[in-house]
Amino acid sequence: MDYGYAAPMESPFVIPHEDVEALGTSKAFCALRRHLARDADFCATHSQCSPQAKQTYLLHRDMLHALIMPVVTLFSRASTLASAALCTQRASDLELAFSGESRSAFIGLQCFITEEADWCRTRGCPACVVTATLSTDSHIRLTIAASLLSTANLATPTKEEPPQDIEDKTLPPLPHILPALQHAVINDPFWEGSEIWGYILSRATQLSAGIQALIAECVNLESLVSSPTTERPGSKRGLTHPTVPFVVSGQAVQEKGVKLRKSKLAKRQLRLRDEEVELMRRVAMQCWAKAQVPKHVRGEVLGLGDSKRTRSLTCP
């Protein structure tokens, strides 16, 4: 597949031999390589590469897949949770389920993964996938962020060591790509030297932090959308007309079931609901009092009582 980038006959990345051997000891990475070996067809241009160059391209393609696909999977899960929480299928509305850094990260991933779906899933010619990594700063930034995530100590419910069978299925950290990527960017004439690397690295670090915040937000959404549906609690009758089913402001509604920590989205929705209920209650009370209640009763309900208006410094 043509990624619109020049087609060198050798990979722009140089991974030390000892790092390659260390990756070879990972059962999960070896299993991934066996799976990706089914898609090893090179384009017409890169078919002319030497066998050694092809093997290098395949290794680097597999490393990129191990880095990027977990981020793609995370974005897919975040989209599913956001859709369930907001009860909408519109892609443009899903960002509303997040806030702050997590929202910025979600929007960035949404735009990039949509536009670069083939590269994110390492589809097509392995050599084209590898060389396209240097095509834009967005490709480089996501690759750096994914590498930082692979080495990040993300918060977990427990600090216990994972079982051996689970550990064998876990991909190893992949910091090896960072020095190779830095060397490739600095020596690429398109990127104009070493100054651009610091700028891209800074933005990639921000993206990595945003993705970690997105992971935390997904945990909250997971609790929200997977909570069991309980019977809707009956509201207490307030000081309103019998036909106006509003709760007086400040009255607590009885809740049943297991109490869960409310997410920021849930708290915002509850606050908006309470404001709407209070506004409708006041409108209903004013209409009811003016239409059906005598003046002295209306005064009592509205808190005016029978007291007469007294003089003040502003009312001679």
Secondary structure, 3 states (H helix, E strand, C coil): CCCCCCCCCCCCCCCCHHHHHHHHCCHHHHHHHHHHCCCCCCCCCHHHCCHHHHHHHHHHHHHHHHHHHHHHHHHHHHHHHHHHHHCCCCHHHHHHHCCHHHHHHHHHHHHHHHHCHHHHCCCCCHHHHHHHHHCCHHHHHHHHHHHHHHHCCCCCCCCCCCCHHHHHCCCCCCCCHHHHHHHHHHCCHHHCCCHHHHHHHHHHHHHHHHHHHHHHHHHHHHHHHHCCCCCCCCCCCCCCCCCCCCCCCCCCCCCCCCCCCCCHHHHHHHHHHHHHHHHHHHHHHHHHHHHHCCHHHHHHHCCCCCCCCCCECCEC
